[in-house]
Amino acid sequence: MTLDSINAADPNNPTVDPVPYVGIQYVAIPEWAGIGTSAGQEFSAMVAGSQSPEAALEKAQSLVAEEMEAAGY
């Protein structure tokens, strides 16, 4: 079922309702959920005005690099 879902994904129509972007996402590593949460928190802080876009990107990159290194990638 998972493979069928991946193969059926349409990057040109990634959601049920029309959206102004294309692309799909599939990452098969166990660290992905935590990485998404950590990076998302940095971007949320940016949107809230707590930090600059540059700082959010720098922090997110650092968090991802640390997580990937810790996992042995």
Stockholm file with secondary structure:
# STOCKHOLM 1.0

chainA/1-73         MTLDSINAADPNNPTVDPVPYVGIQYVAIPEWAGIGTSAGQEFSAMVAGSQSPEAALEKAQSLVAEEMEAAGY
#=GR chainA/1-73 SS CHHHHHHHCCTTSCSSSCCSCCCCCCCCCTTHHHHHHHHHHHHHHHHTTSSCHHHHHHHHHHHHHHHHHHTTC
#=GC SS_cons        CHHHHHHHCCTTSCSSSCCSCCCCCCCCCTTHHHHHHHHHHHHHHHHTTSSCHHHHHHHHHHHHHHHHHHTTC
//
